[in-house]
């Protein structure tokens, strides 16, 4: 089975509960659509679990990018802290210099998107989805070429892309060339949705159901692409 999860934010406990709930095995594949770290208490433990499991693939989110920039010494610690990174920063600061260098290489090498086909349906998986300033369309159809648009966005400004909320504010006339699945923006905060459930829109699916805000009703979601089942913990 092919599973998708996103925005776990250092919550190792509920991540493990989710794996138990979906009965995840070595025959399955799990795509994590970014934001494994920050805002939680066991950030590097969670990251290590995903890195060391061969059938889990992490895509880069804006919080992995913040950690990358901190390790690269291009982002002050107080700026990262203001974005929810204080606990992760403490964990990173406790690493040895070789461990920090290895973690930096890992973050730099993370993909920002993944194309997959499940049951003959093509999906484009990424963290934030779309940055309108770098939109590229197919000249014949007028559809947005999401892969080329994202590639251009990352080339121009990876940070702006990973932090972009544009996919949630696009005009009704805009159409993409394939199904897009994102995290990044909590579904409970979507004006037309407002629920801690996976949002299935006409243009994209949002699987971030607000795990970072569990006290306000958020939770962790997982989507099985093979049969459309949704799981929550």
One Martini backbone bead per residue (centre of mass of N, CA, C, O) as a GRO file, in nm:
protein
  233
    1UNK     BB    1   0.099   0.034   0.017
    2UNK     BB    2   0.016   0.384  -0.023
    3UNK     BB    3   0.138   0.647   0.185
    4UNK     BB    4   0.035   0.960   0.350
    5UNK     BB    5   0.220   1.226   0.518
    6UNK     BB    6   0.216   1.525   0.742
    7UNK     BB    7   0.310   1.736   0.975
    8UNK     BB    8   0.435   1.611   1.258
    9UNK     BB    9   0.619   1.775   1.449
   10UNK     BB   10   0.785   1.582   1.665
   11UNK     BB   11   0.556   1.336   1.687
   12UNK     BB   12   0.638   1.029   1.769
   13UNK     BB   13   0.397   0.898   1.909
   14UNK     BB   14   0.176   0.940   1.677
   15UNK     BB   15   0.337   0.807   1.455
   16UNK     BB   16   0.342   0.523   1.577
   17UNK     BB   17   0.035   0.495   1.596
   18UNK     BB   18  -0.010   0.510   1.292
   19UNK     BB   19   0.150   0.260   1.207
   20UNK     BB   20  -0.034   0.071   1.368
   21UNK     BB   21  -0.306   0.143   1.234
   22UNK     BB   22  -0.200   0.067   0.927
   23UNK     BB   23   0.000  -0.168   0.930
   24UNK     BB   24   0.298  -0.126   0.880
   25UNK     BB   25   0.522  -0.248   0.626
   26UNK     BB   26   0.770  -0.356   0.405
   27UNK     BB   27   0.541  -0.348   0.163
   28UNK     BB   28   0.529  -0.056   0.204
   29UNK     BB   29   0.468   0.309   0.142
   30UNK     BB   30   0.608   0.625   0.270
   31UNK     BB   31   0.508   0.960   0.242
   32UNK     BB   32   0.669   1.264   0.349
   33UNK     BB   33   0.545   1.612   0.329
   34UNK     BB   34   0.692   1.737   0.556
   35UNK     BB   35   0.749   1.855   0.867
   36UNK     BB   36   0.902   1.686   1.105
   37UNK     BB   37   1.004   1.937   1.232
   38UNK     BB   38   0.912   2.115   1.486
   39UNK     BB   39   0.707   2.191   1.779
   40UNK     BB   40   0.832   1.948   1.912
   41UNK     BB   41   1.017   1.691   2.116
   42UNK     BB   42   1.112   1.452   1.876
   43UNK     BB   43   1.271   1.528   1.608
   44UNK     BB   44   1.529   1.342   1.562
   45UNK     BB   45   1.391   1.075   1.617
   46UNK     BB   46   1.192   1.094   1.384
   47UNK     BB   47   1.394   1.137   1.158
   48UNK     BB   48   1.550   0.872   1.200
   49UNK     BB   49   1.319   0.678   1.146
   50UNK     BB   50   1.282   0.765   0.849
   51UNK     BB   51   1.574   0.733   0.743
   52UNK     BB   52   1.600   0.412   0.845
   53UNK     BB   53   1.355   0.362   0.654
   54UNK     BB   54   1.336   0.232   0.338
   55UNK     BB   55   0.995   0.290   0.305
   56UNK     BB   56   1.075   0.601   0.348
   57UNK     BB   57   0.987   0.941   0.224
   58UNK     BB   58   1.129   1.261   0.230
   59UNK     BB   59   1.014   1.580   0.201
   60UNK     BB   60   1.063   1.910   0.172
   61UNK     BB   61   1.023   2.153   0.410
   62UNK     BB   62   1.036   2.452   0.573
   63UNK     BB   63   1.166   2.320   0.836
   64UNK     BB   64   1.403   2.183   0.701
   65UNK     BB   65   1.513   2.446   0.581
   66UNK     BB   66   1.575   2.589   0.847
   67UNK     BB   67   1.779   2.380   0.947
   68UNK     BB   68   1.970   2.405   0.711
   69UNK     BB   69   2.040   2.708   0.754
   70UNK     BB   70   2.153   2.677   1.037
   71UNK     BB   71   2.381   2.475   0.960
   72UNK     BB   72   2.486   2.692   0.733
   73UNK     BB   73   2.489   2.983   0.872
   74UNK     BB   74   2.209   3.162   0.748
   75UNK     BB   75   2.052   3.129   1.037
   76UNK     BB   76   1.936   3.245   1.308
   77UNK     BB   77   1.822   3.111   1.598
   78UNK     BB   78   1.592   3.322   1.660
   79UNK     BB   79   1.439   3.276   1.397
   80UNK     BB   80   1.381   2.980   1.430
   81UNK     BB   81   1.236   3.000   1.702
   82UNK     BB   82   0.996   3.182   1.585
   83UNK     BB   83   0.915   2.901   1.404
   84UNK     BB   84   0.949   2.647   1.623
   85UNK     BB   85   1.283   2.558   1.664
   86UNK     BB   86   1.402   2.532   1.957
   87UNK     BB   87   1.413   2.225   2.010
   88UNK     BB   88   1.573   2.144   1.761
   89UNK     BB   89   1.817   2.320   1.819
   90UNK     BB   90   1.902   2.176   2.076
   91UNK     BB   91   1.952   1.905   1.936
   92UNK     BB   92   2.161   2.007   1.730
   93UNK     BB   93   2.368   2.132   1.933
   94UNK     BB   94   2.434   1.829   2.053
   95UNK     BB   95   2.592   1.772   1.821
   96UNK     BB   96   2.831   1.690   1.632
   97UNK     BB   97   3.003   1.805   1.371
   98UNK     BB   98   2.969   1.555   1.186
   99UNK     BB   99   2.661   1.536   1.230
  100UNK     BB  100   2.592   1.813   1.113
  101UNK     BB  101   2.711   1.768   0.831
  102UNK     BB  102   2.533   1.525   0.759
  103UNK     BB  103   2.258   1.668   0.797
  104UNK     BB  104   2.302   1.885   0.584
  105UNK     BB  105   2.328   1.694   0.343
  106UNK     BB  106   2.050   1.573   0.370
  107UNK     BB  107   1.877   1.830   0.336
  108UNK     BB  108   1.993   1.920   0.059
  109UNK     BB  109   1.892   1.628  -0.077
  110UNK     BB  110   1.606   1.684  -0.067
  111UNK     BB  111   1.314   1.659  -0.203
  112UNK     BB  112   1.027   1.862  -0.324
  113UNK     BB  113   0.931   1.616  -0.507
  114UNK     BB  114   0.680   1.366  -0.628
  115UNK     BB  115   0.617   1.118  -0.870
  116UNK     BB  116   0.314   0.923  -0.899
  117UNK     BB  117   0.158   0.594  -0.959
  118UNK     BB  118  -0.188   0.501  -0.884
  119UNK     BB  119  -0.408   0.332  -1.040
  120UNK     BB  120  -0.342   0.519  -1.304
  121UNK     BB  121  -0.273   0.765  -1.119
  122UNK     BB  122  -0.152   1.089  -1.109
  123UNK     BB  123   0.093   1.231  -0.879
  124UNK     BB  124   0.175   1.533  -0.686
  125UNK     BB  125   0.426   1.567  -0.447
  126UNK     BB  126   0.419   1.823  -0.186
  127UNK     BB  127   0.421   2.069   0.040
  128UNK     BB  128   0.294   2.357  -0.081
  129UNK     BB  129   0.263   2.339  -0.434
  130UNK     BB  130   0.264   2.678  -0.504
  131UNK     BB  131   0.398   2.956  -0.713
  132UNK     BB  132   0.276   3.211  -0.897
  133UNK     BB  133   0.552   3.351  -1.000
  134UNK     BB  134   0.619   3.036  -1.140
  135UNK     BB  135   0.432   2.999  -1.378
  136UNK     BB  136   0.366   2.714  -1.598
  137UNK     BB  137   0.237   2.654  -1.923
  138UNK     BB  138   0.064   2.490  -2.151
  139UNK     BB  139   0.022   2.600  -2.472
  140UNK     BB  140  -0.216   2.405  -2.561
  141UNK     BB  141  -0.405   2.396  -2.275
  142UNK     BB  142  -0.332   2.597  -2.011
  143UNK     BB  143  -0.204   2.427  -1.816
  144UNK     BB  144  -0.041   2.366  -1.532
  145UNK     BB  145   0.296   2.292  -1.493
  146UNK     BB  146   0.392   2.174  -1.198
  147UNK     BB  147   0.681   2.079  -1.231
  148UNK     BB  148   0.802   2.330  -1.374
  149UNK     BB  149   0.707   2.534  -1.163
  150UNK     BB  150   0.868   2.416  -0.924
  151UNK     BB  151   1.149   2.420  -1.047
  152UNK     BB  152   1.150   2.729  -1.082
  153UNK     BB  153   1.098   2.811  -0.790
  154UNK     BB  154   1.354   2.678  -0.671
  155UNK     BB  155   1.553   2.836  -0.845
  156UNK     BB  156   1.468   3.124  -0.749
  157UNK     BB  157   1.307   3.038  -0.448
  158UNK     BB  158   1.284   2.806  -0.215
  159UNK     BB  159   1.160   2.952   0.027
  160UNK     BB  160   0.908   3.068  -0.108
  161UNK     BB  161   0.792   2.798  -0.188
  162UNK     BB  162   0.781   2.647   0.097
  163UNK     BB  163   0.591   2.904   0.211
  164UNK     BB  164   0.361   2.878   0.024
  165UNK     BB  165  -0.015   2.955  -0.018
  166UNK     BB  166  -0.131   2.979  -0.318
  167UNK     BB  167  -0.311   2.719  -0.364
  168UNK     BB  168  -0.551   2.853  -0.171
  169UNK     BB  169  -0.575   3.130  -0.392
  170UNK     BB  170  -0.687   3.041  -0.656
  171UNK     BB  171  -0.840   3.062  -0.936
  172UNK     BB  172  -1.097   2.893  -1.089
  173UNK     BB  173  -0.952   2.882  -1.383
  174UNK     BB  174  -0.730   2.719  -1.264
  175UNK     BB  175  -0.525   2.447  -1.400
  176UNK     BB  176  -0.393   2.134  -1.363
  177UNK     BB  177  -0.207   1.844  -1.495
  178UNK     BB  178  -0.252   1.727  -1.194
  179UNK     BB  179  -0.254   1.575  -0.904
  180UNK     BB  180  -0.240   1.736  -0.582
  181UNK     BB  181  -0.033   1.690  -0.284
  182UNK     BB  182  -0.043   1.837   0.044
  183UNK     BB  183   0.058   2.049   0.300
  184UNK     BB  184   0.139   2.306   0.552
  185UNK     BB  185  -0.180   2.370   0.547
  186UNK     BB  186  -0.422   2.368   0.761
  187UNK     BB  187  -0.738   2.255   0.720
  188UNK     BB  188  -0.880   2.410   0.962
  189UNK     BB  189  -0.791   2.700   0.813
  190UNK     BB  190  -0.986   2.661   0.597
  191UNK     BB  191  -1.255   2.839   0.510
  192UNK     BB  192  -1.413   2.592   0.344
  193UNK     BB  193  -1.369   2.388   0.603
  194UNK     BB  194  -1.259   2.362   0.927
  195UNK     BB  195  -1.122   2.068   0.950
  196UNK     BB  196  -0.972   1.765   1.093
  197UNK     BB  197  -0.950   1.695   0.773
  198UNK     BB  198  -0.916   1.593   0.476
  199UNK     BB  199  -0.871   1.783   0.180
  200UNK     BB  200  -1.090   1.764  -0.116
  201UNK     BB  201  -1.027   1.917  -0.397
  202UNK     BB  202  -1.028   2.002  -0.731
  203UNK     BB  203  -0.696   2.078  -0.725
  204UNK     BB  204  -0.650   1.957  -0.425
  205UNK     BB  205  -0.476   1.799  -0.148
  206UNK     BB  206  -0.498   1.815   0.217
  207UNK     BB  207  -0.302   1.646   0.493
  208UNK     BB  208  -0.312   1.880   0.697
  209UNK     BB  209  -0.462   1.844   1.043
  210UNK     BB  210  -0.306   1.989   1.293
  211UNK     BB  211  -0.080   1.852   1.489
  212UNK     BB  212   0.042   2.121   1.620
  213UNK     BB  213  -0.286   2.159   1.735
  214UNK     BB  214  -0.420   1.958   1.953
  215UNK     BB  215  -0.560   2.152   2.164
  216UNK     BB  216  -0.751   2.257   1.903
  217UNK     BB  217  -0.807   1.960   1.735
  218UNK     BB  218  -0.578   1.844   1.616
  219UNK     BB  219  -0.419   1.606   1.381
  220UNK     BB  220  -0.324   1.300   1.243
  221UNK     BB  221  -0.272   1.208   0.901
  222UNK     BB  222  -0.365   0.937   0.664
  223UNK     BB  223  -0.316   0.832   0.319
  224UNK     BB  224  -0.456   0.597   0.095
  225UNK     BB  225  -0.418   0.555  -0.249
  226UNK     BB  226  -0.543   0.278  -0.327
  227UNK     BB  227  -0.846   0.337  -0.149
  228UNK     BB  228  -0.886   0.623   0.028
  229UNK     BB  229  -0.809   0.593   0.307
  230UNK     BB  230  -0.853   0.728   0.639
  231UNK     BB  231  -0.632   0.838   0.904
  232UNK     BB  232  -0.647   0.888   1.273
  233UNK     BB  233  -0.467   1.041   1.586
   0.00000   0.00000   0.00000
